[in-house]
Amino acid sequence: MSIPVLLAVTGAPWEADVVRRAEQASGLRVVRRCVDIADVMAAAASGQARAVLIADALARLSSDAVAALHSRGLVVLALVDPLETGAPFGAEDRLARMGIERILPADVSPADLGRAVADAVESGPPVASSHFAGGFVPLTPEDAANPKPPAFPQGTGRLVAVWGPTGAPGRTTVAVNLATELSLRRVPTLLADADVYGGTVAQMLGMLDETSGLAAAARSASNGSLDTVMLARHSREVNPHLLVLSGLNRADRWTELRPAAIESIWATARTLAPLTIVDAGFCIETDEEISFDSLAPRRNGATVATLEEADEVIVVGTADPVGLTRLIRAVHEVRAVVPSVGVRVVVNRLRSGALGSSPADAATAALRQYAGIDRAVLLPYDLGATDAAMAHGRSLADAAKSSKLRKAFQQLAAEVAEAFHTVPA
């Protein structure tokens, strides 16, 4: 039985030859020739094909489109100019970063084309994976011929999402100071602001945020040009072991952070740093009313994608009756969305008064009884330290290095580094 295939090579100089070879290939049946990516998506939605052959220069081809095709169960194969095959950092690398699983030269024989499509359909859409290459020393074309040993052992970079319920429980404060303390332990760390409702990481660190590093990285991911070099360029260096990927400075820009691009960014981040700390937005509703349309933008898609990609989620709540109630519900919510991820609970602004004379015991008991959390990280309420850090646009390590709150973050960083077996540089 022949495999139904969509062909989208309009405008390529070798279009006629590819069409002829596809029609001659044994086991293939071209059901439609598409003129652009919108035409491809419309044909894919009709369910009439199982594979798509795409020219490398097809207009508006992006990682979002590839992800949407994969979600419909189609495999995507790309055809590139034979003169460009094998070129380092060329079209093949760009297409691979978009998530395209098979890349063939445009002069491929009909027999090889048929086999490649059949193998791809049998394997199904790919599962992306990435590996840590070491420190903030991304490979450049100049270094490709003489690679240096990585600064860290080969392995998989880790992603930690800092998340919490509504009510400003201190997610950004935790993310910024955790990343800072990890970097001071000489652990190369990437801090990313992925709050789609308006990030404040850049402001807390005293950076001008006219340009969003994360939005720029998302654009690069969408067109397939994102690699470790590009991601490092989109980031800002705070100290030799800390890079910051600034977030959206306006909430109405949330459409720039599509889930497919976010997933690509985090995959690339795993090759750039052993630890990536992400400040995520509070809302994880999945917009069920429009979920039937895989291309429709989703306000909370970036947050959900971040939680799904994370190796650990740090859930932050405040130490008062309302905050603890929200925190307990949040723990159950995140377990429902990503049941397999590790959860670490942080109780922020711990103080006497709202929880009685023994706030630590009260918070611990409530979490154990209602959320099944036996141990939580307790951060003391230190308004003077946080005010000093905010006023100077610095972390606690710079503005209040002897404060009790800073020491609590040092302990949290030590636990996170130990949990992921991170080796100092």
C-alpha positions in Angstrom: 0.0 0.0 0.0 1.4 3.4 -1.0 2.1 6.2 1.5 0.1 9.4 0.8 2.5 12.4 0.7 2.2 16.1 0.6 4.8 17.9 -1.6 5.7 21.5 -0.8 8.7 22.5 -3.0 7.2 25.4 -5.0 9.8 27.9 -6.1 12.8 25.7 -5.6 15.1 25.5 -8.6 14.9 21.8 -8.6 11.1 21.6 -8.2 10.4 19.8 -11.4 13.1 17.1 -10.8 11.8 16.5 -7.2 8.2 16.2 -8.4 9.2 13.6 -11.0 11.3 11.6 -8.6 8.5 11.6 -6.0 6.0 10.3 -8.6 8.5 7.6 -9.6 9.3 6.5 -6.1 7.9 3.1 -5.2 5.5 3.1 -2.3 4.7 6.8 -2.5 1.6 8.6 -3.7 1.7 12.4 -4.0 -1.9 13.4 -3.0 -1.3 17.2 -3.2 1.2 19.8 -4.2 1.2 22.7 -1.8 2.3 26.3 -2.6 3.1 27.5 1.0 3.0 26.4 4.6 -0.6 27.5 5.0 -1.5 25.2 2.2 0.4 22.4 3.9 -1.4 23.0 7.2 -4.8 23.0 5.5 -4.0 19.7 3.6 -2.6 18.2 6.8 -5.8 19.0 8.7 -7.8 17.1 6.2 -6.1 13.9 7.1 -5.2 12.9 3.6 -1.5 12.4 4.1 1.0 10.7 6.4 4.2 12.5 5.4 5.2 15.9 4.1 8.2 16.7 1.8 9.3 20.3 2.2 11.8 22.5 0.5 14.4 24.0 2.8 13.5 27.6 1.6 9.7 27.2 1.9 8.4 30.6 3.0 7.2 30.9 6.7 8.5 27.4 7.6 9.0 27.5 11.4 9.3 25.2 14.4 5.7 26.0 15.3 4.5 24.6 11.9 6.7 21.5 12.2 5.3 20.9 15.7 1.8 21.3 14.5 2.4 18.8 11.7 3.8 16.4 14.2 0.8 16.8 16.5 -1.4 15.6 13.6 0.7 12.5 13.3 2.6 13.5 10.1 6.3 13.0 9.6 8.2 15.9 8.0 11.1 15.5 5.6 13.1 18.3 4.1 14.9 18.6 0.8 18.0 20.8 0.6 20.1 22.0 -2.3 22.7 19.2 -3.0 25.5 21.9 -2.9 24.6 22.7 0.7 24.5 19.2 2.2 27.1 18.5 4.8 28.0 22.2 5.3 28.6 23.0 8.9 26.0 25.3 10.5 24.1 25.3 7.2 20.6 24.6 6.1 20.6 21.0 7.5 21.4 22.3 11.0 18.7 25.0 10.8 16.1 22.5 9.7 17.1 20.0 12.4 16.7 22.6 15.0 13.1 23.1 13.8 12.5 19.5 14.6 12.5 18.0 11.1 13.6 14.4 11.5 14.8 13.5 8.0 16.8 15.8 5.7 17.7 14.7 2.2 19.5 16.2 -0.8 17.2 17.3 -3.5 18.8 15.0 -6.0 18.0 11.9 -4.0 17.1 8.9 -6.1 13.4 7.7 -6.3 14.4 4.5 -4.5 16.2 6.3 -1.7 13.4 8.8 -1.4 10.8 6.0 -1.0 12.8 4.2 1.6 13.4 7.4 3.6 9.7 8.3 3.7 8.8 4.7 4.6 11.3 4.6 7.4 10.2 8.0 8.8 6.5 6.9 8.7 7.4 3.7 10.5 9.3 5.5 13.2 6.7 8.3 13.6 7.4 11.9 14.7 10.6 12.2 16.7 11.2 12.8 20.4 13.8 15.6 20.7 16.6 15.3 23.2 19.7 17.3 24.0 22.9 17.0 26.0 25.0 19.4 28.0 28.2 20.4 26.2 29.8 22.3 29.0 29.8 25.8 30.5 29.4 29.0 28.6 31.7 28.0 25.8 29.3 27.3 22.9 30.8 25.8 19.8 31.4 28.3 16.9 32.2 27.6 13.3 35.8 28.6 14.0 36.0 26.1 16.8 34.4 23.3 14.9 37.6 22.1 13.4 39.5 22.1 16.7 37.0 21.2 19.5 38.2 21.8 23.1 37.4 19.5 26.0 34.2 20.6 27.7 34.6 22.5 31.0 32.1 20.0 32.6 31.6 16.3 32.2 29.3 15.3 29.3 25.7 14.9 30.5 22.3 16.5 30.3 21.7 20.1 31.4 19.0 20.5 34.0 16.0 22.8 34.0 14.4 24.1 37.2 11.1 25.9 36.9 10.2 28.4 39.7 6.4 28.5 39.8 3.6 29.4 42.2 0.0 30.5 42.5 -1.4 34.0 42.0 -0.9 36.6 44.7 2.8 37.5 44.2 4.3 34.8 46.5 7.8 35.8 45.5 8.6 33.6 42.4 10.9 36.2 40.9 12.7 36.8 44.2 13.3 33.1 44.6 14.4 32.6 40.9 16.8 35.5 40.9 18.5 34.7 44.2 18.7 31.0 43.6 20.4 31.5 40.2 22.7 34.1 41.8 23.8 31.8 44.6 24.3 28.9 42.2 26.6 31.1 40.1 28.5 32.2 43.2 29.1 28.5 43.8 30.8 28.5 40.3 28.0 26.6 38.7 27.3 28.1 35.2 23.6 29.1 35.3 21.2 30.5 32.9 18.3 32.5 34.5 15.3 33.0 32.2 12.2 35.1 32.6 9.3 33.3 31.1 6.4 35.1 32.9 3.9 35.8 30.1 2.0 38.2 32.3 5.0 40.6 32.5 8.4 39.6 33.8 10.5 41.6 36.2 13.8 39.7 36.4 15.6 42.4 34.4 14.3 45.2 36.6 15.2 43.3 39.8 18.8 43.0 38.5 19.0 46.6 37.4 19.0 45.9 33.6 17.4 47.9 30.9 14.8 45.7 29.4 13.7 47.4 26.1 14.6 44.2 24.3 13.4 40.8 25.5 16.1 38.2 25.2 13.5 35.4 25.5 11.4 36.9 22.7 14.4 37.2 20.5 15.4 33.6 21.3 11.8 32.5 20.4 12.1 34.2 17.0 15.4 32.4 16.4 13.9 29.1 17.5 10.9 29.6 15.2 13.1 30.1 12.1 15.5 27.3 13.0 18.5 29.6 13.7 18.7 29.0 17.5 21.8 27.3 18.7 24.0 27.7 21.8 25.9 30.6 20.2 22.7 32.5 19.4 21.2 31.8 22.8 24.3 33.2 24.5 24.1 36.3 22.3 20.4 36.9 23.3 21.4 36.6 27.0 23.1 39.2 29.3 26.1 38.4 31.5 25.7 39.3 35.1 28.8 37.5 36.3 31.2 35.0 34.8 28.9 32.1 35.8 25.5 33.7 35.3 23.6 34.6 32.1 20.2 36.2 32.1 17.6 35.8 29.4 15.2 38.8 30.0 11.5 38.4 29.7 8.6 40.3 28.2 8.3 43.9 29.5 4.6 44.1 28.5 1.9 41.5 29.1 0.4 42.0 25.7 3.5 40.5 24.0 2.6 37.0 25.2 1.8 35.8 21.7 5.6 35.9 20.9 6.2 33.0 23.2 4.8 30.0 21.4 5.1 26.6 23.2 7.1 25.0 20.3 9.7 27.8 20.4 9.9 27.7 24.2 10.6 23.9 24.1 13.4 24.6 21.6 14.8 27.3 23.8 14.9 25.0 26.8 16.5 22.2 24.8 19.2 24.6 23.6 19.6 25.9 27.2 20.5 22.4 28.3 23.5 22.5 26.0 24.6 26.0 27.2 24.5 25.5 31.0 24.3 22.7 33.5 21.5 24.5 35.3 18.7 26.7 33.9 16.4 28.5 36.3 13.1 29.6 34.8 10.8 32.2 36.4 7.4 31.0 35.1 4.0 32.7 35.1 1.4 31.7 37.7 -1.5 30.5 35.4 -1.5 27.0 33.9 -5.1 26.8 32.6 -5.0 25.0 29.2 -7.6 27.0 27.3 -9.8 23.9 26.5 -12.2 25.9 24.4 -9.6 26.4 21.7 -7.5 23.3 22.2 -9.0 21.7 19.1 -6.9 24.2 17.0 -3.2 23.3 17.4 -2.1 26.5 15.8 -4.1 28.9 18.0 -2.0 30.9 20.4 -2.4 30.0 24.0 -1.8 32.5 26.8 -0.5 29.9 29.2 1.2 27.6 26.6 4.7 28.8 27.5 4.2 28.2 31.2 2.7 24.7 30.7 5.5 23.9 28.2 8.1 25.0 30.8 6.6 22.8 33.5 6.5 19.9 31.2 10.2 20.3 30.2 11.4 20.9 33.8 13.4 18.4 35.7 12.1 20.0 39.0 9.4 22.5 39.8 10.0 24.8 42.8 6.5 25.8 44.0 6.5 29.1 45.9 3.9 30.2 48.4 3.6 32.7 51.2 3.4 32.0 54.9 -0.1 33.2 55.8 -3.5 31.5 55.8 -4.4 32.7 52.3 -1.0 32.0 50.9 -0.8 28.5 52.4 -4.2 27.6 51.0 -3.2 28.8 47.6 0.1 26.9 47.9 -1.6 23.6 48.8 -3.9 23.9 45.9 -1.0 24.8 43.6 0.9 21.6 44.6 -2.1 19.6 43.6 -2.4 21.5 40.3 1.2 21.1 39.3 1.0 17.4 40.1 -2.0 17.1 37.8 -0.3 18.9 34.9 3.1 17.2 35.2 2.6 14.2 37.5 6.2 12.8 36.9 8.2 15.9 37.7 9.9 16.4 41.1 8.4 19.1 43.3 10.2 21.2 45.9 8.1 23.5 48.0 9.3 26.9 49.2 7.4 28.8 51.9 8.3 32.5 51.6 7.9 35.4 54.1 7.9 33.2 57.2 7.1 35.3 60.2 5.3 35.3 63.5 1.7 36.6 63.6 -0.5 35.3 60.8 0.4 31.7 61.6 0.8 32.1 65.3 3.9 32.0 67.5 5.4 29.0 65.7 4.9 29.7 62.0 7.4 27.1 60.8 5.6 24.3 62.7 2.2 25.6 61.5 3.3 25.8 57.8 5.0 22.4 57.9 2.0 20.7 59.5 -0.5 22.1 57.0 1.6 21.1 54.0 2.1 17.6 55.5 -1.6 17.1 56.2 -3.1 18.6 53.1 -0.5 18.3 50.4 1.6 15.3 51.5 4.8 17.4 51.7 7.0 16.2 54.4 9.7 18.9 54.0 9.6 22.4 52.7 12.2 25.2 52.4 11.3 28.0 54.8 12.4 31.5 53.8 12.3 34.1 56.6 10.5 37.4 56.1 13.2 40.1 55.8 11.7 43.3 54.4 14.9 45.3 55.0 17.0 43.0 52.9 14.6 42.7 50.0 14.0 46.5 50.0 17.8 47.1 49.8 18.1 44.6 46.9 15.2 46.2 45.1 16.4 49.7 45.6 19.8 49.0 44.2 18.7 46.6 41.4 20.9 43.8 42.9 20.6 40.3 44.3 20.7 39.7 48.1 24.3 38.5 47.7 25.3 42.0 46.6 22.8 44.2 48.6 22.4 42.2 51.9 25.0 39.5 52.0 24.8 38.9 55.7 21.0 38.8 56.0 19.1 35.7 57.2 17.2 35.5 53.9 20.4 35.4 51.9 21.7 32.6 54.0 18.5 30.7 53.4 19.0 31.1 49.7 22.6 29.8 50.0 21.3 26.7 51.6 18.6 26.2 48.9 21.3 26.6 46.2 23.4 24.0 47.9 20.5 21.6 48.0 19.6 22.2 44.3 23.3 21.8 43.2 23.6 18.6 45.2 20.4 17.2 43.9 21.6 17.5 40.3 25.2 16.5 41.0 26.4 19.8 39.6 30.2 20.2 39.5 31.7 23.7 40.1 33.8 25.2 37.4 
